[in-house]
Each structure stands twice: as structure tokens, then as C-alpha cells.
Amino acid sequence: MEELKPCPFCGHIPETKVEVTYYGGGESHIDFSIRCTECGTSKTIRLKERGDCRFFDVDRAESEAVAAWNRREEDGRT
């Protein structure tokens, strides 16, 4: 996995968080978030699973979120 870069706005090291939501028989998802606790800048990647699925690819979600954070494609704060 790529190394996580510091926040582009304040230079602090961001924190990561994984949240898995499972809905039996419906749509389930995993959110991998990167957030700077100093200034609030954040990036979240959501991977959706359909049907009665209990398998979530945390490594893929983390990799996509880190790559998006490091690209700095969004300059707004959320």
C-alpha cells in the first residue's frame, strides 16, 4: 500500500477509519475514511456489495482511499 501523505492544507498526519454496514439481503457497504483531525479535511471511499454478502475487501477500500487522498483531487473541506 502507498504511504499516506500529510494533509495538503495544514500538514498534519490524518487518521483512518473503517466502517462496515451490513444489511441482510440488501445493499451492504464498507466506508474507508481518511480525515485530518486538525483542519477537518477528509476523503471517504465507499465500496458497495449487493445481496446477502458478508465479505468486504478492506484492503481494496484502504488502497483506493489512500490513492485518492494522495492525488489531492479535491481541494474542498468536508
PDB file of N, CA, C and O in Angstrom:
ATOM      1  N   MET A   1       0.836  -1.188   0.000  1.00  0.00           N
ATOM      2  CA  MET A   1       0.000   0.000   0.000  1.00  0.00           C
ATOM      3  C   MET A   1       0.880   1.249   0.000  1.00  0.00           C
ATOM      4  O   MET A   1       1.968   1.282   0.574  1.00  0.00           O
ATOM      5  N   GLU A   2       0.372   2.239  -0.648  1.00  0.00           N
ATOM      6  CA  GLU A   2       1.013   3.542  -0.731  1.00  0.00           C
ATOM      7  C   GLU A   2       1.049   4.211   0.653  1.00  0.00           C
ATOM      8  O   GLU A   2       0.129   4.030   1.451  1.00  0.00           O
ATOM      9  N   GLU A   3       2.098   4.974   0.934  1.00  0.00           N
ATOM     10  CA  GLU A   3       2.181   5.695   2.199  1.00  0.00           C
ATOM     11  C   GLU A   3       1.235   6.894   2.170  1.00  0.00           C
ATOM     12  O   GLU A   3       1.127   7.581   1.154  1.00  0.00           O
ATOM     13  N   LEU A   4       0.563   7.138   3.267  1.00  0.00           N
ATOM     14  CA  LEU A   4      -0.393   8.231   3.383  1.00  0.00           C
ATOM     15  C   LEU A   4       0.344   9.559   3.541  1.00  0.00           C
ATOM     16  O   LEU A   4       1.172   9.710   4.440  1.00  0.00           O
ATOM     17  N   LYS A   5       0.044  10.518   2.670  1.00  0.00           N
ATOM     18  CA  LYS A   5       0.680  11.833   2.733  1.00  0.00           C
ATOM     19  C   LYS A   5       0.019  12.683   3.818  1.00  0.00           C
ATOM     20  O   LYS A   5      -1.125  12.425   4.194  1.00  0.00           O
ATOM     21  N   PRO A   6       0.733  13.696   4.324  1.00  0.00           N
ATOM     22  CA  PRO A   6       0.127  14.625   5.287  1.00  0.00           C
ATOM     23  C   PRO A   6      -0.995  15.432   4.637  1.00  0.00           C
ATOM     24  O   PRO A   6      -1.124  15.458   3.413  1.00  0.00           O
ATOM     25  N   CYS A   7      -1.792  16.079   5.454  1.00  0.00           N
ATOM     26  CA  CYS A   7      -2.885  16.923   4.982  1.00  0.00           C
ATOM     27  C   CYS A   7      -2.339  18.016   4.064  1.00  0.00           C
ATOM     28  O   CYS A   7      -1.350  18.664   4.408  1.00  0.00           O
ATOM     29  N   PRO A   8      -2.969  18.237   2.891  1.00  0.00           N
ATOM     30  CA  PRO A   8      -2.492  19.264   1.969  1.00  0.00           C
ATOM     31  C   PRO A   8      -2.744  20.686   2.461  1.00  0.00           C
ATOM     32  O   PRO A   8      -2.166  21.632   1.926  1.00  0.00           O
ATOM     33  N   PHE A   9      -3.600  20.853   3.475  1.00  0.00           N
ATOM     34  CA  PHE A   9      -3.932  22.191   3.962  1.00  0.00           C
ATOM     35  C   PHE A   9      -3.127  22.607   5.186  1.00  0.00           C
ATOM     36  O   PHE A   9      -2.711  23.760   5.298  1.00  0.00           O
ATOM     37  N   CYS A  10      -2.906  21.661   6.107  1.00  0.00           N
ATOM     38  CA  CYS A  10      -2.235  22.048   7.356  1.00  0.00           C
ATOM     39  C   CYS A  10      -0.986  21.226   7.659  1.00  0.00           C
ATOM     40  O   CYS A  10      -0.229  21.570   8.567  1.00  0.00           O
ATOM     41  N   GLY A  11      -0.759  20.144   6.912  1.00  0.00           N
ATOM     42  CA  GLY A  11       0.453  19.359   7.083  1.00  0.00           C
ATOM     43  C   GLY A  11       0.407  18.288   8.167  1.00  0.00           C
ATOM     44  O   GLY A  11       1.391  17.574   8.361  1.00  0.00           O
ATOM     45  N   HIS A  12      -0.716  18.159   8.882  1.00  0.00           N
ATOM     46  CA  HIS A  12      -0.820  17.140   9.923  1.00  0.00           C
ATOM     47  C   HIS A  12      -1.070  15.763   9.314  1.00  0.00           C
ATOM     48  O   HIS A  12      -1.585  15.645   8.202  1.00  0.00           O
ATOM     49  N   ILE A  13      -0.696  14.727  10.061  1.00  0.00           N
ATOM     50  CA  ILE A  13      -0.931  13.352   9.627  1.00  0.00           C
ATOM     51  C   ILE A  13      -2.389  13.001   9.909  1.00  0.00           C
ATOM     52  O   ILE A  13      -2.835  13.121  11.050  1.00  0.00           O
ATOM     53  N   PRO A  14      -3.140  12.570   8.898  1.00  0.00           N
ATOM     54  CA  PRO A  14      -4.557  12.258   9.092  1.00  0.00           C
ATOM     55  C   PRO A  14      -4.761  10.908   9.773  1.00  0.00           C
ATOM     56  O   PRO A  14      -3.838  10.099   9.879  1.00  0.00           O
ATOM     57  N   GLU A  15      -5.984  10.686  10.229  1.00  0.00           N
ATOM     58  CA  GLU A  15      -6.376   9.419  10.827  1.00  0.00           C
ATOM     59  C   GLU A  15      -7.218   8.650   9.821  1.00  0.00           C
ATOM     60  O   GLU A  15      -7.804   9.237   8.911  1.00  0.00           O
ATOM     61  N   THR A  16      -7.274   7.330   9.990  1.00  0.00           N
ATOM     62  CA  THR A  16      -8.100   6.495   9.127  1.00  0.00           C
ATOM     63  C   THR A  16      -9.175   5.810   9.948  1.00  0.00           C
ATOM     64  O   THR A  16      -9.018   5.589  11.149  1.00  0.00           O
ATOM     65  N   LYS A  17     -10.278   5.474   9.276  1.00  0.00           N
ATOM     66  CA  LYS A  17     -11.401   4.814   9.938  1.00  0.00           C
ATOM     67  C   LYS A  17     -12.093   3.901   8.935  1.00  0.00           C
ATOM     68  O   LYS A  17     -12.300   4.273   7.780  1.00  0.00           O
ATOM     69  N   VAL A  18     -12.446   2.707   9.387  1.00  0.00           N
ATOM     70  CA  VAL A  18     -13.182   1.758   8.553  1.00  0.00           C
ATOM     71  C   VAL A  18     -14.536   1.520   9.193  1.00  0.00           C
ATOM     72  O   VAL A  18     -14.632   1.272  10.395  1.00  0.00           O
ATOM     73  N   GLU A  19     -15.587   1.597   8.376  1.00  0.00           N
ATOM     74  CA  GLU A  19     -16.941   1.327   8.866  1.00  0.00           C
ATOM     75  C   GLU A  19     -17.628   0.382   7.889  1.00  0.00           C
ATOM     76  O   GLU A  19     -17.765   0.686   6.704  1.00  0.00           O
ATOM     77  N   VAL A  20     -18.057  -0.764   8.400  1.00  0.00           N
ATOM     78  CA  VAL A  20     -18.755  -1.751   7.588  1.00  0.00           C
ATOM     79  C   VAL A  20     -20.226  -1.731   7.972  1.00  0.00           C
ATOM     80  O   VAL A  20     -20.563  -1.826   9.153  1.00  0.00           O
ATOM     81  N   THR A  21     -21.102  -1.609   6.982  1.00  0.00           N
ATOM     82  CA  THR A  21     -22.541  -1.627   7.218  1.00  0.00           C
ATOM     83  C   THR A  21     -23.123  -2.812   6.462  1.00  0.00           C
ATOM     84  O   THR A  21     -22.972  -2.916   5.244  1.00  0.00           O
ATOM     85  N   TYR A  22     -23.777  -3.691   7.177  1.00  0.00           N
ATOM     86  CA  TYR A  22     -24.341  -4.895   6.574  1.00  0.00           C
ATOM     87  C   TYR A  22     -25.853  -4.879   6.714  1.00  0.00           C
ATOM     88  O   TYR A  22     -26.391  -4.764   7.815  1.00  0.00           O
ATOM     89  N   TYR A  23     -26.524  -4.995   5.582  1.00  0.00           N
ATOM     90  CA  TYR A  23     -27.974  -5.108   5.556  1.00  0.00           C
ATOM     91  C   TYR A  23     -28.305  -6.475   4.969  1.00  0.00           C
ATOM     92  O   TYR A  23     -28.061  -6.699   3.783  1.00  0.00           O
ATOM     93  N   GLY A  24     -28.839  -7.373   5.742  1.00  0.00           N
ATOM     94  CA  GLY A  24     -29.165  -8.720   5.264  1.00  0.00           C
ATOM     95  C   GLY A  24     -30.096  -8.687   4.066  1.00  0.00           C
ATOM     96  O   GLY A  24     -31.190  -8.127   4.140  1.00  0.00           O
ATOM     97  N   GLY A  25     -29.673  -9.277   2.975  1.00  0.00           N
ATOM     98  CA  GLY A  25     -30.492  -9.361   1.779  1.00  0.00           C
ATOM     99  C   GLY A  25     -30.585  -8.081   0.972  1.00  0.00           C
ATOM    100  O   GLY A  25     -31.267  -8.053  -0.052  1.00  0.00           O
ATOM    101  N   GLY A  26     -29.930  -7.041   1.396  1.00  0.00           N
ATOM    102  CA  GLY A  26     -29.998  -5.761   0.680  1.00  0.00           C
ATOM    103  C   GLY A  26     -28.634  -5.307   0.235  1.00  0.00           C
ATOM    104  O   GLY A  26     -27.781  -6.124  -0.112  1.00  0.00           O
ATOM    105  N   GLU A  27     -28.426  -4.026   0.244  1.00  0.00           N
ATOM    106  CA  GLU A  27     -27.150  -3.462  -0.162  1.00  0.00           C
ATOM    107  C   GLU A  27     -26.294  -3.209   1.073  1.00  0.00           C
ATOM    108  O   GLU A  27     -26.731  -2.549   2.016  1.00  0.00           O
ATOM    109  N   SER A  28     -25.098  -3.726   1.062  1.00  0.00           N
ATOM    110  CA  SER A  28     -24.154  -3.511   2.154  1.00  0.00           C
ATOM    111  C   SER A  28     -22.988  -2.708   1.612  1.00  0.00           C
ATOM    112  O   SER A  28     -22.760  -2.681   0.402  1.00  0.00           O
ATOM    113  N   HIS A  29     -22.247  -2.052   2.498  1.00  0.00           N
ATOM    114  CA  HIS A  29     -21.099  -1.280   2.028  1.00  0.00           C
ATOM    115  C   HIS A  29     -20.027  -1.165   3.105  1.00  0.00           C
ATOM    116  O   HIS A  29     -20.263  -1.392   4.292  1.00  0.00           O
ATOM    117  N   ILE A  30     -18.839  -0.803   2.633  1.00  0.00           N
ATOM    118  CA  ILE A  30     -17.730  -0.512   3.517  1.00  0.00           C
ATOM    119  C   ILE A  30     -17.268   0.905   3.191  1.00  0.00           C
ATOM    120  O   ILE A  30     -17.108   1.255   2.022  1.00  0.00           O
ATOM    121  N   ASP A  31     -17.056   1.710   4.212  1.00  0.00           N
ATOM    122  CA  ASP A  31     -16.518   3.059   4.045  1.00  0.00           C
ATOM    123  C   ASP A  31     -15.125   3.085   4.649  1.00  0.00           C
ATOM    124  O   ASP A  31     -14.938   2.691   5.800  1.00  0.00           O
ATOM    125  N   PHE A  32     -14.154   3.545   3.885  1.00  0.00           N
ATOM    126  CA  PHE A  32     -12.813   3.755   4.403  1.00  0.00           C
ATOM    127  C   PHE A  32     -12.571   5.250   4.326  1.00  0.00           C
ATOM    128  O   PHE A  32     -12.543   5.824   3.237  1.00  0.00           O
ATOM    129  N   SER A  33     -12.395   5.891   5.490  1.00  0.00           N
ATOM    130  CA  SER A  33     -12.260   7.349   5.548  1.00  0.00           C
ATOM    131  C   SER A  33     -10.875   7.749   6.022  1.00  0.00           C
ATOM    132  O   SER A  33     -10.263   7.091   6.864  1.00  0.00           O
ATOM    133  N   ILE A  34     -10.404   8.842   5.455  1.00  0.00           N
ATOM    134  CA  ILE A  34      -9.165   9.484   5.887  1.00  0.00           C
ATOM    135  C   ILE A  34      -9.550  10.899   6.260  1.00  0.00           C
ATOM    136  O   ILE A  34     -10.153  11.613   5.458  1.00  0.00           O
ATOM    137  N   ARG A  35      -9.205  11.313   7.481  1.00  0.00           N
ATOM    138  CA  ARG A  35      -9.628  12.631   7.962  1.00  0.00           C
ATOM    139  C   ARG A  35      -8.526  13.284   8.772  1.00  0.00           C
ATOM    140  O   ARG A  35      -7.911  12.655   9.634  1.00  0.00           O
ATOM    141  N   CYS A  36      -8.285  14.547   8.486  1.00  0.00           N
ATOM    142  CA  CYS A  36      -7.343  15.333   9.281  1.00  0.00           C
ATOM    143  C   CYS A  36      -8.089  15.866  10.501  1.00  0.00           C
ATOM    144  O   CYS A  36      -9.067  16.600  10.360  1.00  0.00           O
ATOM    145  N   THR A  37      -7.635  15.502  11.687  1.00  0.00           N
ATOM    146  CA  THR A  37      -8.300  15.954  12.907  1.00  0.00           C
ATOM    147  C   THR A  37      -7.966  17.407  13.235  1.00  0.00           C
ATOM    148  O   THR A  37      -8.613  18.015  14.087  1.00  0.00           O
ATOM    149  N   GLU A  38      -6.973  17.956  12.571  1.00  0.00           N
ATOM    150  CA  GLU A  38      -6.590  19.343  12.824  1.00  0.00           C
ATOM    151  C   GLU A  38      -7.494  20.332  12.088  1.00  0.00           C
ATOM    152  O   GLU A  38      -7.987  21.286  12.689  1.00  0.00           O
ATOM    153  N   CYS A  39      -7.714  20.106  10.773  1.00  0.00           N
ATOM    154  CA  CYS A  39      -8.489  21.073   9.989  1.00  0.00           C
ATOM    155  C   CYS A  39      -9.796  20.512   9.422  1.00  0.00           C
ATOM    156  O   CYS A  39     -10.616  21.267   8.899  1.00  0.00           O
ATOM    157  N   GLY A  40      -9.995  19.194   9.522  1.00  0.00           N
ATOM    158  CA  GLY A  40     -11.259  18.604   9.094  1.00  0.00           C
ATOM    159  C   GLY A  40     -11.331  18.133   7.654  1.00  0.00           C
ATOM    160  O   GLY A  40     -12.365  17.608   7.242  1.00  0.00           O
ATOM    161  N   THR A  41     -10.275  18.298   6.875  1.00  0.00           N
ATOM    162  CA  THR A  41     -10.274  17.808   5.504  1.00  0.00           C
ATOM    163  C   THR A  41     -10.452  16.294   5.521  1.00  0.00           C
ATOM    164  O   THR A  41      -9.865  15.611   6.360  1.00  0.00           O
ATOM    165  N   SER A  42     -11.267  15.760   4.591  1.00  0.00           N
ATOM    166  CA  SER A  42     -11.498  14.313   4.610  1.00  0.00           C
ATOM    167  C   SER A  42     -11.719  13.761   3.213  1.00  0.00           C
ATOM    168  O   SER A  42     -12.019  14.497   2.273  1.00  0.00           O
ATOM    169  N   LYS A  43     -11.565  12.447   3.099  1.00  0.00           N
ATOM    170  CA  LYS A  43     -11.836  11.707   1.875  1.00  0.00           C
ATOM    171  C   LYS A  43     -12.375  10.351   2.291  1.00  0.00           C
ATOM    172  O   LYS A  43     -11.782   9.686   3.141  1.00  0.00           O
ATOM    173  N   THR A  44     -13.502   9.925   1.700  1.00  0.00           N
ATOM    174  CA  THR A  44     -14.099   8.629   2.006  1.00  0.00           C
ATOM    175  C   THR A  44     -14.337   7.864   0.718  1.00  0.00           C
ATOM    176  O   THR A  44     -14.831   8.413  -0.267  1.00  0.00           O
ATOM    177  N   ILE A  45     -13.983   6.603   0.741  1.00  0.00           N
ATOM    178  CA  ILE A  45     -14.253   5.696  -0.371  1.00  0.00           C
ATOM    179  C   ILE A  45     -15.307   4.706   0.110  1.00  0.00           C
ATOM    180  O   ILE A  45     -15.147   4.105   1.173  1.00  0.00           O
ATOM    181  N   ARG A  46     -16.381   4.528  -0.654  1.00  0.00           N
ATOM    182  CA  ARG A  46     -17.431   3.568  -0.322  1.00  0.00           C
ATOM    183  C   ARG A  46     -17.448   2.482  -1.388  1.00  0.00           C
ATOM    184  O   ARG A  46     -17.591   2.757  -2.579  1.00  0.00           O
ATOM    185  N   LEU A  47     -17.297   1.244  -0.935  1.00  0.00           N
ATOM    186  CA  LEU A  47     -17.422   0.088  -1.817  1.00  0.00           C
ATOM    187  C   LEU A  47     -18.728  -0.595  -1.470  1.00  0.00           C
ATOM    188  O   LEU A  47     -18.981  -0.904  -0.305  1.00  0.00           O
ATOM    189  N   LYS A  48     -19.564  -0.835  -2.476  1.00  0.00           N
ATOM    190  CA  LYS A  48     -20.877  -1.436  -2.247  1.00  0.00           C
ATOM    191  C   LYS A  48     -20.871  -2.909  -2.620  1.00  0.00           C
ATOM    192  O   LYS A  48     -20.226  -3.322  -3.584  1.00  0.00           O
ATOM    193  N   GLU A  49     -21.590  -3.680  -1.849  1.00  0.00           N
ATOM    194  CA  GLU A  49     -21.809  -5.094  -2.121  1.00  0.00           C
ATOM    195  C   GLU A  49     -23.307  -5.298  -2.239  1.00  0.00           C
ATOM    196  O   GLU A  49     -24.067  -4.695  -1.481  1.00  0.00           O
ATOM    197  N   ARG A  50     -23.744  -6.115  -3.151  1.00  0.00           N
ATOM    198  CA  ARG A  50     -25.171  -6.356  -3.335  1.00  0.00           C
ATOM    199  C   ARG A  50     -25.521  -7.758  -2.867  1.00  0.00           C
ATOM    200  O   ARG A  50     -24.704  -8.677  -2.927  1.00  0.00           O
ATOM    201  N   GLY A  51     -26.757  -7.901  -2.398  1.00  0.00           N
ATOM    202  CA  GLY A  51     -27.238  -9.211  -1.981  1.00  0.00           C
ATOM    203  C   GLY A  51     -26.794  -9.569  -0.572  1.00  0.00           C
ATOM    204  O   GLY A  51     -26.374  -8.708   0.200  1.00  0.00           O
ATOM    205  N   ASP A  52     -26.891 -10.828  -0.256  1.00  0.00           N
ATOM    206  CA  ASP A  52     -26.573 -11.313   1.084  1.00  0.00           C
ATOM    207  C   ASP A  52     -25.076 -11.596   1.182  1.00  0.00           C
ATOM    208  O   ASP A  52     -24.663 -12.752   1.274  1.00  0.00           O
ATOM    209  N   CYS A  53     -24.280 -10.556   1.161  1.00  0.00           N
ATOM    210  CA  CYS A  53     -22.828 -10.680   1.111  1.00  0.00           C
ATOM    211  C   CYS A  53     -22.212 -10.218   2.421  1.00  0.00           C
ATOM    212  O   CYS A  53     -22.509  -9.125   2.905  1.00  0.00           O
ATOM    213  N   ARG A  54     -21.370 -11.040   2.982  1.00  0.00           N
ATOM    214  CA  ARG A  54     -20.697 -10.676   4.236  1.00  0.00           C
ATOM    215  C   ARG A  54     -19.204 -10.496   4.045  1.00  0.00           C
ATOM    216  O   ARG A  54     -18.473 -10.372   5.028  1.00  0.00           O
ATOM    217  N   PHE A  55     -18.734 -10.479   2.813  1.00  0.00           N
ATOM    218  CA  PHE A  55     -17.310 -10.320   2.537  1.00  0.00           C
ATOM    219  C   PHE A  55     -17.052  -8.896   2.060  1.00  0.00           C
ATOM    220  O   PHE A  55     -17.681  -8.417   1.116  1.00  0.00           O
ATOM    221  N   PHE A  56     -16.142  -8.249   2.711  1.00  0.00           N
ATOM    222  CA  PHE A  56     -15.764  -6.888   2.329  1.00  0.00           C
ATOM    223  C   PHE A  56     -14.265  -6.832   2.130  1.00  0.00           C
ATOM    224  O   PHE A  56     -13.508  -7.364   2.942  1.00  0.00           O
ATOM    225  N   ASP A  57     -13.836  -6.201   1.072  1.00  0.00           N
ATOM    226  CA  ASP A  57     -12.422  -6.090   0.752  1.00  0.00           C
ATOM    227  C   ASP A  57     -11.858  -4.808   1.373  1.00  0.00           C
ATOM    228  O   ASP A  57     -11.772  -3.770   0.716  1.00  0.00           O
ATOM    229  N   VAL A  58     -11.479  -4.900   2.643  1.00  0.00           N
ATOM    230  CA  VAL A  58     -10.967  -3.739   3.376  1.00  0.00           C
ATOM    231  C   VAL A  58      -9.677  -3.237   2.748  1.00  0.00           C
ATOM    232  O   VAL A  58      -9.468  -2.027   2.654  1.00  0.00           O
ATOM    233  N   ASP A  59      -8.809  -4.144   2.318  1.00  0.00           N
ATOM    234  CA  ASP A  59      -7.543  -3.733   1.702  1.00  0.00           C
ATOM    235  C   ASP A  59      -7.781  -2.913   0.435  1.00  0.00           C
ATOM    236  O   ASP A  59      -7.090  -1.922   0.198  1.00  0.00           O
ATOM    237  N   ARG A  60      -8.754  -3.320  -0.375  1.00  0.00           N
ATOM    238  CA  ARG A  60      -9.069  -2.567  -1.595  1.00  0.00           C
ATOM    239  C   ARG A  60      -9.613  -1.180  -1.253  1.00  0.00           C
ATOM    240  O   ARG A  60      -9.224  -0.189  -1.871  1.00  0.00           O
ATOM    241  N   ALA A  61     -10.509  -1.111  -0.271  1.00  0.00           N
ATOM    242  CA  ALA A  61     -11.066   0.183   0.131  1.00  0.00           C
ATOM    243  C   ALA A  61      -9.962   1.100   0.656  1.00  0.00           C
ATOM    244  O   ALA A  61      -9.914   2.283   0.318  1.00  0.00           O
ATOM    245  N   GLU A  62      -9.080   0.546   1.480  1.00  0.00           N
ATOM    246  CA  GLU A  62      -7.977   1.344   2.021  1.00  0.00           C
ATOM    247  C   GLU A  62      -7.064   1.837   0.908  1.00  0.00           C
ATOM    248  O   GLU A  62      -6.683   3.007   0.890  1.00  0.00           O
ATOM    249  N   SER A  63      -6.717   0.969  -0.004  1.00  0.00           N
ATOM    250  CA  SER A  63      -5.828   1.334  -1.103  1.00  0.00           C
ATOM    251  C   SER A  63      -6.428   2.437  -1.968  1.00  0.00           C
ATOM    252  O   SER A  63      -5.728   3.379  -2.340  1.00  0.00           O
ATOM    253  N   GLU A  64      -7.722   2.331  -2.292  1.00  0.00           N
ATOM    254  CA  GLU A  64      -8.384   3.354  -3.106  1.00  0.00           C
ATOM    255  C   GLU A  64      -8.490   4.688  -2.368  1.00  0.00           C
ATOM    256  O   GLU A  64      -8.315   5.746  -2.974  1.00  0.00           O
ATOM    257  N   ALA A  65      -8.773   4.646  -1.071  1.00  0.00           N
ATOM    258  CA  ALA A  65      -8.884   5.879  -0.293  1.00  0.00           C
ATOM    259  C   ALA A  65      -7.536   6.584  -0.171  1.00  0.00           C
ATOM    260  O   ALA A  65      -7.458   7.803  -0.327  1.00  0.00           O
ATOM    261  N   VAL A  66      -6.488   5.835   0.103  1.00  0.00           N
ATOM    262  CA  VAL A  66      -5.151   6.424   0.222  1.00  0.00           C
ATOM    263  C   VAL A  66      -4.721   7.021  -1.117  1.00  0.00           C
ATOM    264  O   VAL A  66      -4.180   8.126  -1.154  1.00  0.00           O
ATOM    265  N   ALA A  67      -4.954   6.310  -2.207  1.00  0.00           N
ATOM    266  CA  ALA A  67      -4.590   6.829  -3.526  1.00  0.00           C
ATOM    267  C   ALA A  67      -5.347   8.121  -3.832  1.00  0.00           C
ATOM    268  O   ALA A  67      -4.763   9.071  -4.354  1.00  0.00           O
ATOM    269  N   ALA A  68      -6.646   8.165  -3.511  1.00  0.00           N
ATOM    270  CA  ALA A  68      -7.447   9.374  -3.739  1.00  0.00           C
ATOM    271  C   ALA A  68      -6.962  10.533  -2.864  1.00  0.00           C
ATOM    272  O   ALA A  68      -6.858  11.667  -3.330  1.00  0.00           O
ATOM    273  N   TRP A  69      -6.668  10.244  -1.605  1.00  0.00           N
ATOM    274  CA  TRP A  69      -6.160  11.279  -0.690  1.00  0.00           C
ATOM    275  C   TRP A  69      -4.830  11.829  -1.212  1.00  0.00           C
ATOM    276  O   TRP A  69      -4.623  13.042  -1.243  1.00  0.00           O
ATOM    277  N   ASN A  70      -3.961  10.957  -1.608  1.00  0.00           N
ATOM    278  CA  ASN A  70      -2.630  11.381  -2.060  1.00  0.00           C
ATOM    279  C   ASN A  70      -2.656  12.122  -3.396  1.00  0.00           C
ATOM    280  O   ASN A  70      -1.743  12.898  -3.681  1.00  0.00           O
ATOM    281  N   ARG A  71      -3.697  11.895  -4.232  1.00  0.00           N
ATOM    282  CA  ARG A  71      -3.817  12.621  -5.514  1.00  0.00           C
ATOM    283  C   ARG A  71      -4.204  14.072  -5.303  1.00  0.00           C
ATOM    284  O   ARG A  71      -3.919  14.921  -6.148  1.00  0.00           O
ATOM    285  N   ARG A  72      -4.850  14.364  -4.185  1.00  0.00           N
ATOM    286  CA  ARG A  72      -5.279  15.737  -3.883  1.00  0.00           C
ATOM    287  C   ARG A  72      -6.252  16.273  -4.918  1.00  0.00           C
ATOM    288  O   ARG A  72      -6.229  17.459  -5.250  1.00  0.00           O
ATOM    289  N   GLU A  73      -7.112  15.390  -5.430  1.00  0.00           N
ATOM    290  CA  GLU A  73      -8.013  15.820  -6.498  1.00  0.00           C
ATOM    291  C   GLU A  73      -9.131  16.719  -6.019  1.00  0.00           C
ATOM    292  O   GLU A  73      -9.707  17.450  -6.825  1.00  0.00           O
ATOM    293  N   GLU A  74      -9.463  16.694  -4.735  1.00  0.00           N
ATOM    294  CA  GLU A  74     -10.497  17.577  -4.206  1.00  0.00           C
ATOM    295  C   GLU A  74      -9.840  18.574  -3.257  1.00  0.00           C
ATOM    296  O   GLU A  74      -9.173  18.178  -2.302  1.00  0.00           O
ATOM    297  N   ASP A  75     -10.022  19.836  -3.512  1.00  0.00           N
ATOM    298  CA  ASP A  75      -9.417  20.863  -2.682  1.00  0.00           C
ATOM    299  C   ASP A  75     -10.368  21.450  -1.662  1.00  0.00           C
ATOM    300  O   ASP A  75     -10.005  22.387  -0.950  1.00  0.00           O
ATOM    301  N   GLY A  76     -11.589  20.916  -1.572  1.00  0.00           N
ATOM    302  CA  GLY A  76     -12.560  21.425  -0.609  1.00  0.00           C
ATOM    303  C   GLY A  76     -12.514  20.634   0.675  1.00  0.00           C
ATOM    304  O   GLY A  76     -12.040  19.498   0.705  1.00  0.00           O
ATOM    305  N   ARG A  77     -13.008  21.240   1.736  1.00  0.00           N
ATOM    306  CA  ARG A  77     -13.078  20.559   3.012  1.00  0.00           C
ATOM    307  C   ARG A  77     -14.472  20.024   3.205  1.00  0.00           C
ATOM    308  O   ARG A  77     -15.451  20.680   2.846  1.00  0.00           O
ATOM    309  N   THR A  78     -14.574  18.818   3.777  1.00  0.00           N
ATOM    310  CA  THR A  78     -15.877  18.233   4.008  1.00  0.00           C
ATOM    311  C   THR A  78     -16.067  17.908   5.462  1.00  0.00           C
ATOM    312  O   THR A  78     -17.120  17.401   5.849  1.00  0.00           O
TER     313      THR A  78
END
